Amino acid sequence: MNGLINLLCSLNINNADVLEYTKRLKNIQIKKGEHFQMQGCPVRYMGYVDSGKFRYYKIDKEGNERTLWFNKSFPFIGDYHSFLKRTNAELCIQAMEDYEIVLFNYEQMMELFDTNIDTQKLRTTIAERSMFGWRNIALALYFDTAEERYIELLNDYPDIEKEIPLKHIASTLGISPETLSRIRKKLDKNP
């Protein structure tokens, strides 16, 4: 909660108002492997974590999990599109470690955004991060080779192989685990 309080104070909100606002927010504990959100279920909350890794994935019609990305550095988690539209989740979000999450329901999030110009900027930042994330995924899948996508992923997340199972990394890249193994062997031979 301290990270959220610091963030809100940086948005030119009166300290007393920040404390009053955060008192109304709910905290939950989530364990490694548990889901913050499941595809097809109503999206009731966005979450805030001081730091953490979450896997965003979708289950296709054949029942296969397709990992889309990992949220590592941005503190807000959730299917923002479905949250704003107040529809069922299009994505599953799974914790890769144990976390404490601060929950915002729709009304609380809108109240925050309506506080001042700085909180409106926060709203814009959340929307832009979501939009740019989807854009980058689409462009990479269409125009980069699997090896290029893997190298870019390692540049963004140098320790990812220590933290995330290789099958999820392969899925994010749009390749099989076997193809990922071949790419890794090739890169190990040619540093």
N, C-alpha and C positions, 0 to 999 in steps of 0.2 A: 504494500500500500504506500510505502514511503516514496517509491519512484513515481507513482501516480500523483501524490500530493506535490512533489517537486515539479512535475510537469505542469500541473494546474496552476501552481504559483507562478511559473514562468510565463503563463498566458495572461498576466495582468489581472488575475482574479484576487480579490481581497482574501487574505489568509483566513479570516473568520468564515467567509463564505465557502472557501475550499473545505475547511473542516466540517462545516455543516452539511455540505453536499456529499462528501465522502462517507459520512456517518450513515447515510441512507443506502449506500452501495453494499452489495452482498459479496462475501468472499467464499470461494469453494476450494477444496483441495482436490487435485487430480493426480493420479499415479501414472507412472510410465506405462504406456500401452493403452491407457483409457482414452475415451473419446470425449472431446469437448462438444462435438456436434456430429450428428449422423445424417447422411444423405436421406432425404425424404421426410425428415422430421421437421416440425415447425422451428424456425429460427427465432428464439425469444431473447437471445442475448448476444452481445459482443463482449469480448473479454480483454482485460489488460493484464500483462505479465511484465515484471521488471526486466526479465531476460528469459529466453527459452527457445526451444526448438519444437516445432509442431509440423507434422506431415499432413499436407492437404492432398486428398485423393478422391477419386470417384470410382464407383463400382459400375462396370459396363453391363450390357444386357446379358452377357454370358457369365456374369458373376466374378469377373476378374477385377482386381484392384489396379487402378491406373494412377500412380503417384504423379501429381502435377508440379508441386514445389514444396520447399521447406521454408517455413517462416523462422528466421533466425534472429534478425536484428530489429524488426519492427515490433513495438510493444503491444499493438492491438491485434487481436485474433478474432476470426469469425468469417462467415460467408457474408461479406458486407452487402453485396448485391441483394441477396435474399433477405437479409436483415432490413434493409431500407424498403424493399417491396413488401415485406411482411408475409413472405411465402415460405414454403418448405425448403429446406437446405438442398442445394445442388451438390454439395461437397461434404465429405467426412473430414474431420480434423482430429488428429490423434496426437497425444502428448508423447514426446520422445524421452522425457525425463519426468520426475515428480515436480509439481508446481503448485503455487497458490495463485488463483486467478481472481481478479476483481471483476464482477459482472455489472454490465450496464444493460438495462432493458431499453426498449425503444424510447419511451418517454424520458428517461434519465439522460440518454444520449442526446436527444433533441434539446432538452433543457440546457445541457452543457454547451451545445453548439450555438444556442441563441444568447449566450451570456454576453459576448462582446466580439469585436473584430478579430481578436487573436484566437478565440475559440472557433470562429468561422474559418480561419486559416488552418486550424487543426483538422476541421472537417474536409477541407480541400486537400490537405496532405494525405489523409486516409484514402480519399477517393482516387487521388493521383497514384498513390502506391499500388492500389488495386489495379487500376487501369494499365499502368506501365508494366506491372508484373505479367498480366495476361498478354500484353503486346509483345513483351520480350520472349515469352514462351512460344507464342505463335511464330514469330519471326525465326527463332532459333530452329524450331522443328521443320520449317519450310526451307530455310536457306543455309543452315550450318550442317556439317557432317556430324556424325555421332562423336567422333574424336574431338572436334572443335567444341561441341556442347559439353563434353566431359572436362576438357581443359578449362573452359569458362566456369564450370561448376566448382572445380578445384580452386580457381582463382578467387571466387566469391566465398567459398567455404573450405579453407585449407585442411581442416581436420574432419571433414565430413565422413571419410571412410572409417574413422575411429568411433564415430557417433551414430551413424545410420547404417542399417543393414544394406549390403550391396544390391539385394534384389529391389529395394526401394530406389536406390540410386539409378539402377538400370531402367526402371520404370519411368522415372523422371526424365531420363534421356530419350525415352521412346525406343529402347532396345532391349534385347534379352540379356539375362545375366551372363550367358556364355559370350555374347558379343562384347560386353563390358570387360570380361576377363581377358579377351584377346587384345582389346585396346590397352588395358593396363599393362599387359606383358610387353606390348610393342613400345609403349612409352618408357617402361623400365629399362629396355634395351637401348633406347635412344634418348638419354636425358638432355 
